[in-house]
């Protein structure tokens, strides 16, 4: 096809805030995980699909299969849907202790 551009698993986005490799970022309805560092307004490659360990809300337990949302104010993943953007599902359980701040998420790709 002459109009095919790319698979779209990774795309170039303009960082809406400073990010480092592995940080989540939300640009409109597009959520991705930064492949490198970028300052506000710089371009960065972002993965839209795959399974990633992301910073999550402390003291929030997750079960495998729970819907996971992005809290763009606190720049972390959460099970709380209200005022947050759906980004995928938890692929494994995470305890709810204060030190449990990383969750494994399968990204759903952007809508």
C-alpha positions as CSV (number, residue, x, y, z in Angstrom):
1,X,0.0,0.0,0.0
2,X,1.4,3.4,-0.9
3,X,-0.4,5.1,2.0
4,X,1.0,2.8,4.7
5,X,3.2,4.7,7.2
6,X,4.3,2.4,10.0
7,X,2.9,-0.2,12.5
8,X,2.4,2.5,15.1
9,X,3.8,0.5,18.1
10,X,6.1,3.4,18.7
11,X,5.5,7.0,17.6
12,X,7.1,10.4,18.0
13,X,5.3,12.7,20.5
14,X,6.0,16.2,21.8
15,X,6.6,15.9,25.6
16,X,3.8,17.7,27.5
17,X,6.2,17.7,30.5
18,X,9.8,16.6,31.2
19,X,10.2,12.8,30.9
20,X,13.0,10.3,31.3
21,X,13.2,6.8,29.8
22,X,10.4,4.6,31.2
23,X,8.1,7.5,32.3
24,X,4.5,7.5,31.2
25,X,3.2,10.5,29.2
26,X,-0.2,11.5,28.1
27,X,-0.7,13.7,25.0
28,X,-4.4,14.3,24.4
29,X,-5.8,10.7,24.4
30,X,-2.5,9.1,23.5
31,X,-0.7,7.4,26.4
32,X,2.8,6.0,25.9
33,X,6.0,5.1,27.7
34,X,9.0,7.3,26.9
35,X,11.9,5.5,25.2
36,X,14.3,8.4,26.2
37,X,14.5,11.7,28.0
38,X,12.9,14.9,26.8
39,X,12.3,18.3,28.2
40,X,8.9,20.0,27.9
41,X,8.1,20.6,24.2
42,X,10.9,18.3,22.9
43,X,10.1,15.3,20.8
44,X,10.4,11.8,22.3
45,X,9.7,8.3,21.0
46,X,6.9,6.6,23.0
47,X,5.8,3.0,23.0
48,X,2.1,2.6,22.8
49,X,1.8,-1.2,23.2
50,X,3.6,-3.8,25.3
51,X,3.9,-4.6,29.0
52,X,5.7,-2.1,31.3
53,X,6.5,-1.6,34.9
54,X,5.0,1.8,35.8
55,X,5.0,3.9,38.9
56,X,1.7,3.4,40.7
57,X,-0.3,4.8,43.5
58,X,1.3,3.6,46.8
59,X,-1.0,1.6,49.2
60,X,-3.3,0.5,46.3
61,X,-3.6,-3.2,45.7
62,X,-4.0,-4.5,42.2
63,X,-5.3,-7.9,40.9
64,X,-4.3,-9.3,37.6
65,X,-6.8,-8.0,35.0
66,X,-7.7,-4.8,36.9
67,X,-8.2,-1.9,34.6
68,X,-5.4,0.6,35.0
69,X,-5.7,4.4,34.5
70,X,-3.2,7.2,34.2
71,X,-3.4,10.0,36.8
72,X,-1.8,12.8,34.7
73,X,-1.7,15.2,37.7
74,X,0.5,12.8,39.8
75,X,2.1,11.1,36.8
76,X,1.3,7.6,38.0
77,X,-0.9,4.6,37.3
78,X,-4.0,3.9,39.4
79,X,-7.2,1.8,39.5
80,X,-9.2,5.0,40.1
81,X,-11.2,5.8,37.0
82,X,-12.6,9.2,38.0
83,X,-10.8,12.0,36.1
84,X,-8.1,9.6,34.8
85,X,-7.4,8.0,31.4
86,X,-7.7,4.3,30.7
87,X,-4.3,3.0,29.6
88,X,-4.5,-0.8,30.0
89,X,-4.7,-3.7,32.5
90,X,-2.6,-5.0,35.3
91,X,-0.9,-8.3,34.3
92,X,-0.1,-9.4,37.8
93,X,-1.2,-8.7,41.4
94,X,0.5,-6.1,43.4
95,X,0.2,-5.8,47.2
96,X,-1.2,-2.6,48.7
97,X,1.6,-1.7,51.0
98,X,3.1,1.8,51.2
99,X,6.3,0.5,49.5
100,X,4.4,-1.2,46.6
101,X,4.8,1.6,44.1
102,X,5.4,-0.3,40.8
103,X,2.8,-2.1,38.8
104,X,3.0,-4.2,35.7
105,X,0.7,-2.9,33.0
106,X,-0.2,-4.2,29.5
107,X,-0.9,-1.0,27.5
108,X,-4.1,-1.1,25.5
109,X,-2.8,1.2,22.7
110,X,-4.5,4.6,22.2
111,X,-8.1,5.0,21.1
